[in-house]
Amino acid sequence: MRINKLNLILSLLGALNLILLSLPTIIVVSTSFTEARIVSFPPKGFTFKWYLELFSTEWFTKTFMNSLYAATICTALSIPIGVAAALALNRYRIKGVNGIQIFLLLPFTVPLIVSGISLLFIYVRLGWLGSIPPIGFALMIINIPFMIWSVSASVNSLDPNLEYAAQNLGAEEVQTFIYVTVPSLLPGIISGALLMFILGLTEFITSMILVTLTNMTLPVALYNSVKTYLTPVLSSASTIYIIIAVLTVWLVDKIIGLEEYMKII
């Protein structure tokens, strides 16, 4: 009897937790379809006009393209660095591996505002402030552990005998790496690239510090708009981000499996 009551309490707590986690998303998505000119919940009516208005505004197009540009640079830079680091940490005997693994956790223990300010000092001296490519580079630095962990999942599941067999058949080390190792690591590379892309696309704190008023990313533009006037257009933009995030998680689950990925993290 006690066990049944305990299970009931745990189930209720789990349901409450799920509701609390889902409620902000439900509110944002539902208010993007309201007919009212300001955000109100529950929404009044149903319309797609705010999405049409969103895609016709210049600020959204420009800032969204900036975010895509920064996310693409972040992803492109993270792939070779992440693959090399994952192979080095998991396949070769390197002194201080445990220390390096702990170092990879620093982005999650040090506030992003600290990392952003440090990069701000550097970018001001180099004249990079407000430039999108350096912002993409900064996003790569902050989020690179996700790429390393994702590729590490594939490295740990790679059968070394496949590489030995290729070399025994006459393949050189470079050929073995290109035709055997890389294809075996593709699930981790693709899932890591997807995560890096979505993280680069949605990063706010670092971008806020490094952008300028005339050249900013979409998350920063949304924040500036929220401070002045809360309209369903902002809910529509946020809904697009939610859809992209859900699709990314779904693709990662299909490619490498979330359980396998969480084991590495």
N, C-alpha and C positions, 0 to 999 in steps of 0.2 A: 504493500500500500504506500509506504514511504517512497519507494522507488518510482511509482506512478506519479505521485505528487511532485517529486523532484524533476521528472521528465516533463511534466506539464509546465512547471515554472521555467525550466530551461527553454522549452519551446516558445513560451510567451516572451521571454527575454530576447530570444533569437528573432522572433517576429517583430518585436519593438525596435530592435537594432536595425533590421532590414528596412523598416518603414522610415526610420530617422535618416538612414543613408540614402534612401530613394526619394524622399520628399523634396529636397532641393531640385533634383533633376526633373521630377514630375512638374513642379511649379514652373520652372524655366521653359520646358517644352510646351506645356499647355498655354502659358501666357503668350507664346509666340504666334498662336493662332487666334487670339482674341480680336474682336472688332473695336474694342476701346482704344483710344489714342494713348493712354498711359497703361503701364503694367498694373493689372489687378487680378486677384485670385479670389474665387474661381473666375475663369475667363468668361467674357460676355460674347456669345456668338462664336462663329467659326469662319476664318478667312485665311487666304494665303497672301494677302496684299502686302504684308510686312516683309515677306521674303522677296517679293517682286521689288519693293522699294529698296531693300537691302542691296540687291545685286545691281541696282541702277544708280547707287550713290558712289561718288568718286572716292570718298575716304575709305569705304570698305574695300573697293577694288585695289587701291594703292597699298593699303596696309596689309591686306591679305596676301598680295603678291610679295610684299616684303617678308612676311612670315614664311611663305613657301620658299623663297630664296634662301633665307637664313636656315631653315630646316633642311633644305637640300644640301647646303654646304656642310652643316653639322653632320648629316648622315654620310656624305661622301668622304669626309675626313676620318670619321670614326671607323669605317670598315677596315682599311689597312692597319690602323693602329690597334683596333680591337682584336683582329685576327692574330697579329704578331704578339701582342701581350698575352692572349689566351694560350697560344702555343708555348710561349716561353714559361708561363706560370704552371702549366699542367703537363708538359712533355719533357722539360729539361730540368736538371738539378741546378737551381739558382740559389745562391746564398741569400738569406733574408726573405724567403717567399712569404712567410707568415707576416713579416713586417709590411711587405707590399700589399698583402691582402687587407691588412688593417688600414693601410694608407688609402685604399680604394673606398673605404667607408667614410673618409673625411668629408666628401661632399654632402653626406647625410647627417653629419654631426656638427659641421661648421655652418652657421646660417648663410643662406645664399646672399644676403645683403652684404656680408663680409667679403665673400668672393667677388661680388659685383663691384664693391668699392675698390678692392685691390686692382681689378681689371680697369676700372675707371681711371685710376692714377696712371696706369701704363698707356692706355689708349689716348689720354689727353696729351701726353708727351709725344706720342707717335703721330698724333693728328688723325686718329682713327675714329674719334667719337662721332656717332651718328651714321657711320658707314655700315651697311648690312653685312658684307663678307666677314669683317672682324667680329660682328655679333654672332654669326654662325660659328666662327672659331671658338668664341667664348662658351657658347652652348655645348659644343663638343667637349670642351674641357670639363665642364660641370657634370655632364651626363655619360661620359665614356665608361664608367663602371658597368652600366647596363649592357653595353655592347660586349665588354669583356666577359661578363657573366653568361650572356646568351651564347657566345661562341664556345665558352668553356663547357657548356652542357653538351655540345656536339663533340668537342675534343675528348671528353671523358668517355663518350660512347663509341669513339672511333677504334676499330680493331687494327692494332699495329701490324698484324700479319698481312693485311692487304698491301701495306707499303713495302714490307719485306718481300712479298711475292712479286710486286712490280719491279723491284730492284734486282731480284734474282732472274727475272726475265729480260734484263738488260736495260731497264729504264734508268736514266740518270736522276739525280736528286731533284733537279728542277722539274723534270717531266713527271716524276712521282708526285711532287707537290701540286702541280697544275692539274694532272689528270686523275689523281687518286685522293689526295688530302683535301683539296678545295671542294670537290663535289661532295665529299663526305661531310664537310662542315657547312654546306649550303643552308640546311635548316636553321642552324644557329645564326649564321650570317644574315639570312633574310629576316628572321624574327627580331634580331638585334637591330637591324637597319630600320625596321618598322617602328620599333620602340623609340629609337633615336629620332626618327622623323617626327613622331607625334609629340615627343618631349620638346624638341626644338620648335615645333609649331605652336605649342601652348605655353612655353616658358614666359613668365611675366616679370619676376623680380629683377633678374639680370638684365633683361631687355629694357625695363623701365629706367635703369641706371645708365645704360649705354646709348639709348636712342636720343634723338633731338625732336623738338616740336614739329619740325618740317619733314622729318623722315623717321617714322616709327612703325612698330609692328602692330598687328591686330589686337593682341591682348592689352597692350598699352592704350591703344585708341579706344577700346571698349571701356577701360577703367576711366579714362578722361571723360567719356560720354556719360557714364553712370553718375559721375560727380555733379553733372549739370542737369540732365533730364533723363528720366527712366522711361524709355518707350519700348514697345514690343519689337522694334527693329533690333534692339540689343539682345532681346530674348531669342530672336531668330538667328543672330550670329552665334550666340552661345549654343543653340541647338545644333548648328552645323558642327561645332567643335565636339559636342557630345556624340554625334553620329560618327565622326572620324575616329574618336577614341574607342567607341564600341567596335567598329570594324577592325581597328588595329588589334585589339585584344582578341577578337575572334580569329583573325588571321594567325596571330602568334599561337593560339591554342591549336589551330589546325596544323600548323607547320611543325612545331616542336613540342607542344603540349604544355599547358600552364603548370601542371604538377611537376614536370621535369625542370621547367624553368625556375620554379620556386625552390626546388632543391638546391640549385646553385646559389640563389640569393640568400 
